[in-house]
Amino acid sequence: MLDLLIKNGLIFDGLGSAPIRGDIGIKNGNIVAISPALPDNAHKIVDASGLWVTPGFIDIHTHYDLELEIAPGLSESVRHGVTTVVIGNCSLSIAIGAPQMLADIFQRVETLSHQLIKKWLRKSISWQTPAEYLQHLQQLPLGANIAPMFGHSALRSHVMGLERSLTVQPSEIELKTMQKIAADALDAGFSGISIDMFPWHRMSGKWRGWTIPSQHAKLKEYAMLANLCRQRDLVFQVTPNLQQLTSFTDILRMGLGIGQKPLRMTILSALDAVHDRRLWRVFSPLLLIWNQILQGNVRFQTLTEPFTIYSDGSVTPLFEEFPTGAQLNSCQSRQERQQLWESPGFCHQFRQEWLNPRRKSFHRQLELMIIVRAPEPNWQGLSFAEIAYQRQQKPVDFFMQTLQKYDTDLRWVATGANDRLEPRLAMMQHPHILPGFTDAGAHVRNLGYYDGALSLLKQAIATNFLSPEAAIHRVTGEPAGWFRLDTGVLKIGAKADLILLNPQFLHQPISPQVEILDPILDGEPRMVKRGSDDIVEAVYLQGIQVVEKGQVSDRLGQEKLGNVLSPCFD
C-alpha cells in the first residue's frame, strides 16, 4: 500500500518535457510510481484535478548558513515551494573557523544583530573540520535540502588568522594548508567553493569597515581554489568587483576552457542596472564568447524581479560602495552617526562622493528613492527629490539633512536593477543565465525574494516568454543538473519533494515585499514575501505535507525531512 497517492494532476517532470496528466505514488518518502492511472490503494489520497504537480524549486543563491542553526525548517522559502537551497555563497560560510571571527565576517553582510549572531554561533559551533560540519548539518531537522558551498573568507581567516587575512598575502605554507583543507572539504561532499571580490561586503567587530577576507586574495590564491573545483568538476562561485575591471580579467582567465577541463563557474550577477541601461546587453555576447569560443562552462545568475532594496536612514548596504557611506554603516549607534555628521568636513565629503558619477553601482537618483516611513507623515510615498523641490532645496542637501535629523526613524526604498520587463525576460530566458540570486537569509531588513521561482513562473504565464514546462525546468531540473544535485526531477526513485500549484492564480503580478516581526529573529523586523497562498496548494517534503495554502505545518523544522546534498556524478 502506498503512503500517498496524488491523482489526476498535470505532472511536470522538471526536465522541460511536455506535461502529462496522471497519478504519482509515494512510499517511504520516495516516488515509486508515475502512471496515467494508479489504483486507489494508499493511506492518503489527494485529488490534484486542475492542479500542476512539479518538483520542488531550487534556490541557487542563499545565505541561510546561520538561520539553519536556529530554524532549520527554512519556512520562509519552503512556503513558496522551495525544497532545495544552496548555501555558503559569496565566500561566507560557517564550515570552519572560530565563532567570534565568523560573527565578525557575517554580521554586516547579513544585517542581523551582532548579539543574535554570536548567540547562534556559540550554540552551534561543535565541529573542527568541514567534514564534521556536514555531519552536523545532517543531524539537524532540516526542512529544505541543503547544498553547501565552502566559503573562502572562512577558510582564509581560519588559516591565516583574521588580522593577517585582511592585511597580507599568505605564505606558501598557508597557501598549501588552505589547498589541503579546501580539497578535503570538496572530497567530503561540498558542492564547490565560493569567493568574493565585491567591495560592499564589509566586516564588523574590531575590523569593522574592512572588506571581508576573500577580497584581499590575489589571483594565485583564487586560481588555486578554482583548480580544485576544475579537477573535480564542481562549482566555483564568484562575486566580482563591479568597480574594478581587472577583477573580470582574472575571472575570465580562471574560466578559460581551451586546452584544459572547463571550470564549472557561476557569477553574480546579470542585471539590468538603472545606473547603466546598456550593461545588460553585454552578458549575452560575453557568454557566447566565453562558453563557445573559449570553451568555458559559465553561468551568470539573475534576479527574477525588480531589485528593490529597503533602507533605514543611512544604515543600508547601498552606502557601502563609497567611503563616507561605509563610515556611517560602521557606526554602532545613532549617537555615533550624529557625531560623524557633525565632524569637520564630513558633509562636504559625503556630498562629493554621492554626486561622483564614477565607480557607481547604485544609481543614487534621489527622484527614484521613495520614503516609506518618516516622522513627517505627509512625506510617505514621495521621493526625496520631490520633497526637496517643494521646500526649494537642492535634493542632495535635503537628503543629507533628513538622514542627519531622523536617522533610522526614516525608511526609504529604491529599485536599482531589473525594473524593465524586456531585459528581465531576456536574461531569464538566456540558456547560460540561471534564474536565482535571491540572497534568501541575508539582508533581512533590506530585501526578501523568497519566491523567486514563482515570480519567474508568473511572468512566463503573463508573457509566454517561456512555456510552463520550460519555466519550471529553469528552476528545478536545470539548476539541479548544473550543480550536480540529485533533486529537481519527478521520476521513479526520486525523493518525493514536490509542489501542487493552482495555475489559475499564476496570472497574479509579482508579489510585493512586506515587513514582518519575525519570531525566528527574536521579533526583529524582516522583509518577506506573501501572496503565494493561492498558488501553492501544497508542498511535500519526503511525501510529507508541510505547507497547505500558506499554512506552514508544525512538523517543518521539527522533523528531519531534508538532506545535505553532495554532488552526484553520472
Secondary structure in CASP SS format (residue, H / E / C, confidence):
PFRMAT SS
TARGET T0000
AUTHOR 0000-0000-0000
METHOD secondary structure of the structure
MODEL  1
M C 1.00
L E 1.00
D E 1.00
L E 1.00
L E 1.00
I E 1.00
K E 1.00
N E 1.00
G E 1.00
L E 1.00
I E 1.00
F C 1.00
D C 1.00
G C 1.00
L C 1.00
G C 1.00
S C 1.00
A C 1.00
P C 1.00
I E 1.00
R E 1.00
G E 1.00
D E 1.00
I E 1.00
G E 1.00
I E 1.00
K E 1.00
N C 1.00
G C 1.00
N E 1.00
I E 1.00
V E 1.00
A E 1.00
I E 1.00
S E 1.00
P C 1.00
A C 1.00
L C 1.00
P C 1.00
D C 1.00
N C 1.00
A E 1.00
H E 1.00
K E 1.00
I E 1.00
V E 1.00
D E 1.00
A C 1.00
S C 1.00
G C 1.00
L C 1.00
W E 1.00
V E 1.00
T E 1.00
P E 1.00
G C 1.00
F E 1.00
I E 1.00
D E 1.00
I C 1.00
H C 1.00
T E 1.00
H C 1.00
Y C 1.00
D C 1.00
L C 1.00
E H 1.00
L H 1.00
E H 1.00
I H 1.00
A C 1.00
P C 1.00
G C 1.00
L C 1.00
S H 1.00
E H 1.00
S H 1.00
V H 1.00
R C 1.00
H C 1.00
G C 1.00
V E 1.00
T E 1.00
T E 1.00
V E 1.00
V E 1.00
I E 1.00
G C 1.00
N C 1.00
C C 1.00
S C 1.00
L C 1.00
S C 1.00
I C 1.00
A C 1.00
I C 1.00
G C 1.00
A C 1.00
P H 1.00
Q H 1.00
M H 1.00
L H 1.00
A H 1.00
D H 1.00
I H 1.00
F H 1.00
Q H 1.00
R H 1.00
V H 1.00
E H 1.00
T C 1.00
L C 1.00
S C 1.00
H H 1.00
Q H 1.00
L H 1.00
I H 1.00
K H 1.00
K H 1.00
W H 1.00
L H 1.00
R H 1.00
K H 1.00
S H 1.00
I C 1.00
S C 1.00
W C 1.00
Q C 1.00
T C 1.00
P H 1.00
A H 1.00
E H 1.00
Y H 1.00
L H 1.00
Q H 1.00
H H 1.00
L H 1.00
Q H 1.00
Q H 1.00
L C 1.00
P C 1.00
L C 1.00
G C 1.00
A C 1.00
N E 1.00
I E 1.00
A E 1.00
P E 1.00
M E 1.00
F E 1.00
G E 1.00
H H 1.00
S H 1.00
A H 1.00
L H 1.00
R H 1.00
S H 1.00
H H 1.00
V H 1.00
M H 1.00
G C 1.00
L H 1.00
E H 1.00
R H 1.00
S H 1.00
L H 1.00
T H 1.00
V C 1.00
Q C 1.00
P C 1.00
S C 1.00
E H 1.00
I H 1.00
E H 1.00
L H 1.00
K H 1.00
T H 1.00
M H 1.00
Q H 1.00
K H 1.00
I H 1.00
A H 1.00
A H 1.00
D H 1.00
A H 1.00
L H 1.00
D H 1.00
A H 1.00
G C 1.00
F C 1.00
S C 1.00
G E 1.00
I E 1.00
S E 1.00
I E 1.00
D E 1.00
M C 1.00
F C 1.00
P C 1.00
W C 1.00
H C 1.00
R E 1.00
M C 1.00
S C 1.00
G H 1.00
K H 1.00
W H 1.00
R C 1.00
G C 1.00
W C 1.00
T E 1.00
I C 1.00
P H 1.00
S H 1.00
Q H 1.00
H H 1.00
A C 1.00
K C 1.00
L H 1.00
K H 1.00
E H 1.00
Y H 1.00
A H 1.00
M H 1.00
L H 1.00
A H 1.00
N H 1.00
L H 1.00
C H 1.00
R H 1.00
Q H 1.00
R H 1.00
D C 1.00
L C 1.00
V E 1.00
F E 1.00
Q E 1.00
V E 1.00
T E 1.00
P C 1.00
N C 1.00
L C 1.00
Q C 1.00
Q C 1.00
L H 1.00
T H 1.00
S H 1.00
F H 1.00
T H 1.00
D H 1.00
I H 1.00
L H 1.00
R H 1.00
M H 1.00
G C 1.00
L C 1.00
G C 1.00
I C 1.00
G C 1.00
Q C 1.00
K C 1.00
P C 1.00
L C 1.00
R E 1.00
M E 1.00
T E 1.00
I E 1.00
L E 1.00
S C 1.00
A C 1.00
L C 1.00
D C 1.00
A E 1.00
V C 1.00
H C 1.00
D C 1.00
R C 1.00
R C 1.00
L H 1.00
W H 1.00
R H 1.00
V H 1.00
F H 1.00
S H 1.00
P H 1.00
L H 1.00
L H 1.00
L H 1.00
I H 1.00
W H 1.00
N H 1.00
Q H 1.00
I H 1.00
L C 1.00
Q C 1.00
G C 1.00
N E 1.00
V E 1.00
R E 1.00
F E 1.00
Q E 1.00
T E 1.00
L C 1.00
T C 1.00
E C 1.00
P C 1.00
F E 1.00
T E 1.00
I E 1.00
Y E 1.00
S E 1.00
D E 1.00
G C 1.00
S C 1.00
V E 1.00
T C 1.00
P H 1.00
L H 1.00
F H 1.00
E C 1.00
E C 1.00
F C 1.00
P H 1.00
T H 1.00
G H 1.00
A H 1.00
Q H 1.00
L H 1.00
N H 1.00
S H 1.00
C C 1.00
Q C 1.00
S C 1.00
R H 1.00
Q H 1.00
E H 1.00
R H 1.00
Q H 1.00
Q H 1.00
L H 1.00
W H 1.00
E H 1.00
S C 1.00
P C 1.00
G C 1.00
F H 1.00
C H 1.00
H H 1.00
Q H 1.00
F H 1.00
R H 1.00
Q H 1.00
E H 1.00
W H 1.00
L H 1.00
N C 1.00
P C 1.00
R C 1.00
R C 1.00
K C 1.00
S C 1.00
F C 1.00
H C 1.00
R C 1.00
Q C 1.00
L H 1.00
E H 1.00
L H 1.00
M E 1.00
I E 1.00
I E 1.00
V E 1.00
R E 1.00
A C 1.00
P C 1.00
E C 1.00
P H 1.00
N H 1.00
W H 1.00
Q C 1.00
G C 1.00
L C 1.00
S E 1.00
F H 1.00
A H 1.00
E H 1.00
I H 1.00
A H 1.00
Y H 1.00
Q H 1.00
R C 1.00
Q C 1.00
Q C 1.00
K C 1.00
P H 1.00
V H 1.00
D H 1.00
F H 1.00
F H 1.00
M H 1.00
Q H 1.00
T H 1.00
L H 1.00
Q H 1.00
K H 1.00
Y H 1.00
D H 1.00
T H 1.00
D H 1.00
L C 1.00
R E 1.00
W E 1.00
V E 1.00
A E 1.00
T E 1.00
G E 1.00
A E 1.00
N C 1.00
D C 1.00
R C 1.00
L H 1.00
E H 1.00
P H 1.00
R H 1.00
L H 1.00
A H 1.00
M H 1.00
M H 1.00
Q H 1.00
H C 1.00
P C 1.00
H C 1.00
I E 1.00
L E 1.00
P E 1.00
G C 1.00
F C 1.00
T C 1.00
D C 1.00
A E 1.00
G C 1.00
A C 1.00
H C 1.00
V C 1.00
R C 1.00
N C 1.00
L C 1.00
G C 1.00
Y C 1.00
Y C 1.00
D C 1.00
G H 1.00
A H 1.00
L H 1.00
S H 1.00
L H 1.00
L H 1.00
K H 1.00
Q H 1.00
A H 1.00
I H 1.00
A H 1.00
T H 1.00
N C 1.00
F C 1.00
L C 1.00
S C 1.00
P H 1.00
E H 1.00
A H 1.00
A H 1.00
I H 1.00
H H 1.00
R H 1.00
V C 1.00
T C 1.00
G H 1.00
E H 1.00
P H 1.00
A H 1.00
G H 1.00
W H 1.00
F C 1.00
R C 1.00
L C 1.00
D C 1.00
T C 1.00
G C 1.00
V C 1.00
L C 1.00
K C 1.00
I C 1.00
G C 1.00
A C 1.00
K E 1.00
A C 1.00
D C 1.00
L E 1.00
I E 1.00
L E 1.00
L E 1.00
N C 1.00
P H 1.00
Q H 1.00
F H 1.00
L C 1.00
H C 1.00
Q C 1.00
P C 1.00
I C 1.00
S C 1.00
P C 1.00
Q E 1.00
V E 1.00
E E 1.00
I E 1.00
L E 1.00
D E 1.00
P H 1.00
I H 1.00
L H 1.00
D C 1.00
G C 1.00
E E 1.00
P E 1.00
R E 1.00
M E 1.00
V E 1.00
K E 1.00
R C 1.00
G C 1.00
S C 1.00
D C 1.00
D C 1.00
I C 1.00
V E 1.00
E E 1.00
A E 1.00
V E 1.00
Y E 1.00
L E 1.00
Q C 1.00
G C 1.00
I E 1.00
Q E 1.00
V E 1.00
V E 1.00
E E 1.00
K C 1.00
G C 1.00
Q E 1.00
V E 1.00
S C 1.00
D C 1.00
R C 1.00
L E 1.00
G C 1.00
Q C 1.00
E E 1.00
K C 1.00
L C 1.00
G C 1.00
N C 1.00
V E 1.00
L C 1.00
S C 1.00
P C 1.00
C C 1.00
F C 1.00
D C 1.00
END
